[in-house]
Amino acid sequence: MSNYIPVIGLEIHSELLTNSKVFCTCSAEFGGDRNSRCCPVCTGMPGTLPIINQTAVEYAVKAGYALGCSINKFSVFDRKNYFYPDLPKAYQISQLNLPLCINGMVPIEYEENGVKKSKNIRINRIHLEEDAGKLVHDDLNGVSLADYNRCGIPLIEIVTEPDISSAEEARCFVEKIALLLQYAGVSDCKMEQGSIRCDVNVSIMKPEDTEFGTRAEIKNLNSLKSIYRTIEYEIKRQARILDHGGRIVQETRRFDDNRGETKSMRSKEDAKDYRYFPDPDLPPIHISDAWIEKIKAEQPELREVKQARYQEEYGLPAYDAGILTESRHLAGLFEETAA
């Protein structure tokens, strides 16, 4: 693998902790009987009109501040058109050219070959969209089942620049993002429930190349272990193809956790293939300076600040302060006990 440089970008999808869905009043709570938390709006029945959930916008802005982003005061919703069984409307309400948050930066620390390293990962954008339904793939019988309870739950998509170079960097970054979102109070980030999921874009290039290689996108990874294993496998798969004189096909793949390998799902679309256009049923979002200041004032203390305060206020060693701030719940418990 020393002949190739991995180039990795992530798209992290995180459901927001609102009571109702983003464009209707259906419950956004996890679970329930299959297809029981749906209405004509979130299933795209003709004649229905979406109405924006203001709390979802507020939480997206809070997430942007936690990840060091700038906030767009003027933002627009677009329709992303594609046909897939988990999307009953055949389009998703999302954001393309004018997302809520742009140009962020998240520092990570990781270990490589026994050496501790640090790196800044750039955030291209955070946009607000509606979640799609859930497909359950039964490989044994060759069928997929659809549950639309998740359709319309407010979702932020965090898109990185291709700054990640290894599976370990990706794992540490997703872990850091989950912690930031939990501290900001906008998502519970329960991977086992699908409230945070990750799409991984992987390509490889030779050191002398001036352009990135052709990328493959692996969808809907819902554990840190799966993210790590997927990237490791995909780098090796692409290297084998190139070493044997083949070429990489731009495609969407999924990870088979049992076999530890990725499988082709469909050819990968570009943005132009989705035929984005402004959603005619939703007005643009105008965010006032007063509302931004209110959100800033309500922003909770994030981990790094809390960690430093514990060392200064309680005289704790850096290691202890790090352990106590590994989760927002544990930090809260410590502060209640100290008080």
Backbone torsions as a table, in degrees:
resi	resn	phi	psi	omega
1	MET	NA	-7.4	-179.8
2	SER	-66.9	-14.4	179.2
3	ASN	-79.1	-10.1	-174.2
4	TYR	-129.1	149.5	174.0
5	ILE	-110.2	118.9	176.7
6	PRO	-71.9	139.5	175.8
7	VAL	-124.1	116.9	-170.5
8	ILE	-128.7	132.2	172.4
9	GLY	-126.6	147.1	-177.6
10	LEU	-118.1	147.7	169.0
11	GLU	-122.7	106.5	-176.4
12	ILE	-100.1	124.6	179.3
13	HIS	-106.3	124.9	-179.0
14	SER	-130.3	125.5	177.7
15	GLU	-75.2	141.3	-177.9
16	LEU	-91.0	152.4	-173.6
17	LEU	-86.1	49.9	175.8
18	THR	-88.0	159.8	178.3
19	ASN	-75.1	-34.8	-177.4
20	SER	-120.9	170.9	-177.5
21	LYS	-71.4	173.4	-169.4
22	VAL	-77.1	-27.9	-177.6
23	PHE	-126.9	8.9	177.3
24	CYS	-151.6	-178.7	-174.8
25	THR	-100.5	9.4	176.2
26	CYS	-62.1	149.1	179.2
27	SER	-63.9	138.3	176.9
28	ALA	-98.4	10.5	-179.0
29	GLU	-68.1	145.9	-179.9
30	PHE	-70.8	145.4	173.7
31	GLY	94.4	-149.0	-175.9
32	GLY	87.8	160.3	176.4
33	ASP	-60.0	147.0	-176.5
34	ARG	-58.9	134.0	177.8
35	ASN	58.7	33.3	179.1
36	SER	-105.1	-15.6	-178.4
37	ARG	-111.8	58.4	-177.7
38	CYS	-132.4	154.1	176.6
39	CYS	-141.6	174.1	179.6
40	PRO	-57.5	-29.5	-178.6
41	VAL	-71.2	-53.3	-174.5
42	CYS	-75.3	-13.9	174.3
43	THR	-100.7	4.5	170.2
44	GLY	72.9	35.7	177.7
45	MET	-68.9	145.7	-179.3
46	PRO	-58.6	138.7	176.5
47	GLY	89.6	-4.8	-179.8
48	THR	-86.7	154.0	-178.5
49	LEU	-127.0	132.3	177.1
50	PRO	-79.7	150.4	174.0
51	ILE	-131.3	129.0	-172.4
52	ILE	-70.6	140.2	174.8
53	ASN	-85.9	111.5	-174.5
54	GLN	-64.0	-34.4	179.5
55	THR	-64.3	-34.7	178.1
56	ALA	-62.7	-41.2	177.3
57	VAL	-63.8	-44.3	179.6
58	GLU	-59.9	-44.3	-179.1
59	TYR	-66.7	-36.6	177.9
60	ALA	-63.3	-40.8	178.2
61	VAL	-65.8	-41.6	177.3
62	LYS	-60.1	-41.3	177.6
63	ALA	-62.5	-39.9	178.2
64	GLY	-59.9	-43.9	178.6
65	TYR	-65.2	-38.7	-179.8
66	ALA	-63.8	-27.6	-177.9
67	LEU	-103.1	15.7	173.3
68	GLY	72.3	27.4	-176.4
69	CYS	-89.9	161.4	166.6
70	SER	-90.0	149.1	-176.7
71	ILE	-105.3	128.3	174.1
72	ASN	-80.1	122.2	179.3
73	LYS	-76.7	-16.0	176.5
74	PHE	-124.5	120.5	-174.3
75	SER	-138.6	148.4	-172.9
76	VAL	-130.3	142.6	173.5
77	PHE	-92.9	142.1	-179.8
78	ASP	-124.8	160.5	172.7
79	ARG	-99.1	125.8	176.9
80	LYS	-103.5	110.2	-170.7
81	ASN	-94.5	119.5	170.3
82	TYR	-159.8	153.9	-178.7
83	PHE	-107.0	116.9	177.6
84	TYR	-153.8	146.8	-171.2
85	PRO	-60.1	-22.2	-178.9
86	ASP	-83.8	2.9	-175.4
87	LEU	-125.2	90.6	-171.9
88	PRO	-65.9	-23.8	179.4
89	LYS	-81.4	-14.1	-172.9
90	ALA	68.3	11.8	167.3
91	TYR	-151.5	155.6	178.1
92	GLN	-116.5	134.7	174.1
93	ILE	-79.7	118.2	-174.4
94	SER	-143.5	-161.0	177.4
95	GLN	-139.1	137.2	-179.9
96	LEU	-116.3	-75.5	-171.4
97	ASN	-82.5	-26.1	-177.3
98	LEU	-127.4	71.3	178.3
99	PRO	-73.8	170.6	-178.2
100	LEU	-71.8	-36.3	-172.9
101	CYS	-133.0	140.8	-179.0
102	ILE	-141.1	160.6	167.7
103	ASN	54.8	61.7	176.9
104	GLY	-100.3	-180.0	179.4
105	MET	-154.3	129.5	178.6
106	VAL	-128.1	117.8	177.1
107	PRO	-79.4	142.2	175.5
108	ILE	-127.8	155.4	172.3
109	GLU	-123.8	135.5	-177.8
110	TYR	-149.5	170.6	-178.8
111	GLU	-118.5	134.1	-179.6
112	GLU	-136.5	119.0	-178.1
113	ASN	53.8	40.6	177.8
114	GLY	78.7	2.6	-179.1
115	VAL	-109.4	128.9	178.2
116	LYS	-78.0	131.4	-178.1
117	LYS	-131.8	163.0	175.1
118	SER	-135.2	156.2	-175.9
119	LYS	-160.1	147.0	174.4
120	ASN	-100.1	128.0	177.7
121	ILE	-106.7	123.0	-178.9
122	ARG	-80.0	140.2	174.5
123	ILE	-100.4	120.5	178.0
124	ASN	-72.1	-44.0	-173.6
125	ARG	-167.5	158.1	165.6
126	ILE	-129.8	120.8	177.3
127	HIS	-122.3	158.1	-178.6
128	LEU	-99.7	135.4	179.4
129	GLU	-152.4	177.6	176.2
130	GLU	-98.0	144.1	177.9
131	ASP	-75.3	157.0	175.3
132	ALA	-94.8	175.4	176.3
133	GLY	-70.5	179.3	-178.2
134	LYS	-110.9	126.8	174.8
135	LEU	-100.8	131.9	176.3
136	VAL	-106.9	113.1	-176.0
137	HIS	-90.0	121.2	176.2
138	ASP	-103.7	91.7	-176.1
139	ASP	-67.3	-29.0	-178.3
140	LEU	-64.1	-44.0	-179.1
141	ASN	-98.6	-3.6	176.8
142	GLY	69.5	35.5	179.3
143	VAL	-132.7	161.5	174.3
144	SER	-127.9	137.4	-179.9
145	LEU	-111.5	146.9	-174.8
146	ALA	-116.1	131.0	173.4
147	ASP	-121.5	118.8	-173.3
148	TYR	-97.2	12.0	176.9
149	ASN	-58.3	-33.0	-176.7
150	ARG	-80.5	-14.6	-179.7
151	CYS	-57.4	125.0	174.8
152	GLY	91.0	-2.2	174.8
153	ILE	-68.5	135.8	-177.2
154	PRO	-64.2	134.1	-172.9
155	LEU	-134.9	135.1	167.8
156	ILE	-103.8	140.1	174.4
157	GLU	-111.2	120.7	-179.8
158	ILE	-101.1	114.9	-175.3
159	VAL	-109.3	121.9	179.3
160	THR	-90.8	163.3	164.4
161	GLU	-76.7	163.1	-178.9
162	PRO	-76.6	61.0	-173.7
163	ASP	-98.1	-4.0	-173.5
164	ILE	-95.1	137.6	-171.9
165	SER	-121.3	0.2	-179.2
166	SER	-156.8	164.6	177.8
167	ALA	-64.7	-36.0	-179.1
168	GLU	-68.0	-40.8	176.1
169	GLU	-60.5	-43.2	-179.7
170	ALA	-63.3	-43.5	179.9
171	ARG	-60.8	-46.8	-179.5
172	CYS	-64.5	-37.4	-179.1
173	PHE	-66.4	-46.4	179.9
174	VAL	-63.0	-39.3	177.1
175	GLU	-61.2	-42.3	179.8
176	LYS	-66.3	-42.1	179.3
177	ILE	-61.5	-44.7	179.9
178	ALA	-59.8	-41.7	179.7
179	LEU	-65.3	-42.6	179.3
180	LEU	-62.8	-42.8	-179.0
181	LEU	-67.8	-36.2	176.7
182	GLN	-66.4	-43.5	178.6
183	TYR	-64.8	-36.3	178.5
184	ALA	-71.4	-13.5	177.2
185	GLY	76.6	23.7	-175.7
186	VAL	-106.5	-15.9	-178.9
187	SER	-152.9	146.7	176.1
188	ASP	-85.5	-15.6	174.7
189	CYS	53.7	41.8	177.6
190	LYS	-86.0	100.4	-176.3
191	MET	-62.0	-34.3	-177.5
192	GLU	-67.9	-20.2	177.7
193	GLN	-100.3	0.0	179.0
194	GLY	79.0	12.9	-179.0
195	SER	-77.8	-11.3	166.8
196	ILE	-139.5	128.7	-178.1
197	ARG	-138.7	163.9	-173.4
198	CYS	-136.9	134.1	167.4
199	ASP	-103.1	132.7	-176.8
200	VAL	-111.5	126.9	174.4
201	ASN	-105.6	119.0	-175.0
202	VAL	-124.3	132.1	168.4
203	SER	-142.2	164.8	176.6
204	ILE	-131.3	153.7	-179.7
205	MET	-145.3	157.0	175.2
206	LYS	-84.7	154.2	-176.9
207	PRO	-55.9	-30.2	-178.4
208	GLU	-86.1	-7.3	-179.4
209	ASP	-69.1	146.6	178.3
210	THR	-103.2	-9.0	178.5
211	GLU	-127.9	152.0	176.3
212	PHE	-64.7	154.8	175.5
213	GLY	-75.9	176.3	176.8
214	THR	-71.9	132.6	-173.1
215	ARG	-98.8	152.6	168.5
216	ALA	-115.1	140.6	178.0
217	GLU	-108.2	125.1	178.4
218	ILE	-108.2	123.6	-167.2
219	LYS	-95.3	151.7	163.6
220	ASN	54.3	55.3	174.3
221	LEU	-89.1	128.4	-171.4
222	ASN	-122.8	28.2	170.8
223	SER	-154.6	153.2	179.0
224	LEU	-63.4	-35.2	178.9
225	LYS	-65.0	-42.4	179.3
226	SER	-64.9	-39.7	178.3
227	ILE	-60.6	-46.3	-179.5
228	TYR	-62.7	-49.9	-177.1
229	ARG	-64.6	-38.9	179.8
230	THR	-60.7	-48.1	-177.9
231	ILE	-64.6	-44.7	179.0
232	GLU	-58.7	-44.6	-179.4
233	TYR	-67.1	-43.9	-173.8
234	GLU	-67.1	-37.2	176.7
235	ILE	-61.1	-46.0	-179.5
236	LYS	-66.1	-39.9	179.9
237	ARG	-61.6	-47.4	-179.0
238	GLN	-66.4	-37.2	179.0
239	ALA	-63.8	-40.7	178.8
240	ARG	-61.8	-43.4	-179.3
241	ILE	-61.8	-47.7	-178.4
242	LEU	-67.2	-37.5	180.0
243	ASP	-64.7	-26.2	179.4
244	HIS	-97.1	16.2	175.2
245	GLY	80.7	10.2	179.2
246	GLY	-86.3	-175.7	176.9
247	ARG	-132.1	149.5	-178.9
248	ILE	-81.6	134.4	177.8
249	VAL	-96.3	132.6	175.5
250	GLN	-72.3	115.0	-173.8
251	GLU	-155.1	166.8	173.1
252	THR	-101.3	132.3	-177.5
253	ARG	-127.5	165.8	173.0
254	ARG	-129.2	154.9	-176.3
255	PHE	-96.0	125.2	174.5
256	ASP	-90.1	105.3	-173.7
257	ASP	-65.7	-32.9	-178.5
258	ASN	-70.1	-41.0	-178.4
259	ARG	-90.5	-15.2	-179.1
260	GLY	68.8	34.8	-178.6
261	GLU	-143.4	160.5	177.8
262	THR	-96.0	149.6	179.8
263	LYS	-128.2	144.3	-179.6
264	SER	-69.0	136.9	175.9
265	MET	-108.8	-50.6	-177.5
266	ARG	-165.9	165.5	175.8
267	SER	-66.2	147.5	-175.7
268	LYS	-86.3	125.8	178.9
269	GLU	-82.2	154.7	167.7
270	ASP	-96.6	170.5	-177.4
271	ALA	-56.5	-38.5	-177.8
272	LYS	-64.3	-26.4	-178.4
273	ASP	-72.2	-19.8	-179.9
274	TYR	-84.1	-7.4	177.1
275	ARG	51.0	52.8	178.3
276	TYR	-60.4	140.9	166.9
277	PHE	-153.1	153.9	-178.4
278	PRO	-57.3	134.8	-179.7
279	ASP	-66.8	122.2	-176.4
280	PRO	-73.6	-13.8	-176.6
281	ASP	-96.4	-6.7	-177.2
282	LEU	-122.4	126.1	177.5
283	PRO	-72.8	159.3	175.6
284	PRO	-62.3	158.2	176.7
285	ILE	-95.9	125.1	174.2
286	HIS	-110.9	117.2	-178.8
287	ILE	-103.5	121.8	-177.2
288	SER	-81.9	157.6	176.7
289	ASP	-60.3	-37.8	-178.6
290	ALA	-63.7	-40.1	-179.7
291	TRP	-69.5	-38.1	177.0
292	ILE	-62.1	-43.6	179.1
293	GLU	-63.9	-37.4	178.2
294	LYS	-64.2	-43.7	179.2
295	ILE	-65.0	-41.1	177.9
296	LYS	-60.1	-43.2	-177.8
297	ALA	-65.6	-30.1	-178.3
298	GLU	-88.8	-4.5	-176.6
299	GLN	-64.3	124.8	-178.8
300	PRO	-71.5	166.1	177.9
301	GLU	-69.2	123.8	-178.8
302	LEU	-84.9	170.8	-168.6
303	ARG	-59.2	-47.9	-175.4
304	GLU	-60.7	-40.5	179.1
305	VAL	-66.8	-43.0	-179.7
306	LYS	-64.1	-40.8	180.0
307	GLN	-60.1	-47.1	179.4
308	ALA	-64.4	-39.1	-179.6
309	ARG	-65.8	-39.2	179.3
310	TYR	-62.3	-37.8	179.7
311	GLN	-68.1	-39.8	-177.6
312	GLU	-78.3	-46.0	-173.4
313	GLU	-76.6	-38.9	-175.1
314	TYR	-108.4	-2.7	-179.8
315	GLY	67.4	29.5	-177.6
316	LEU	-82.1	146.5	171.0
317	PRO	-64.7	157.1	-178.5
318	ALA	-58.3	-37.9	-179.0
319	TYR	-62.8	-47.2	-179.0
320	ASP	-63.3	-42.9	178.8
321	ALA	-62.2	-36.2	177.9
322	GLY	-65.3	-42.9	179.4
323	ILE	-63.5	-44.6	-175.7
324	LEU	-69.2	-21.4	-179.1
325	THR	-103.7	11.3	-179.7
326	GLU	-65.5	-21.7	173.1
327	SER	-141.6	150.4	-179.9
328	ARG	-64.3	-36.6	-179.8
329	HIS	-63.2	-46.4	-179.0
330	LEU	-65.1	-39.5	177.4
331	ALA	-61.7	-42.3	179.0
332	GLY	-63.2	-40.1	179.6
333	LEU	-64.8	-41.8	178.2
334	PHE	-61.5	-44.8	-176.8
335	GLU	-66.9	-38.1	176.5
336	GLU	-63.4	-41.6	-179.6
337	THR	-66.9	-43.9	179.3
338	ALA	-62.5	-36.4	-179.9
339	ALA	-69.7	NA	NA
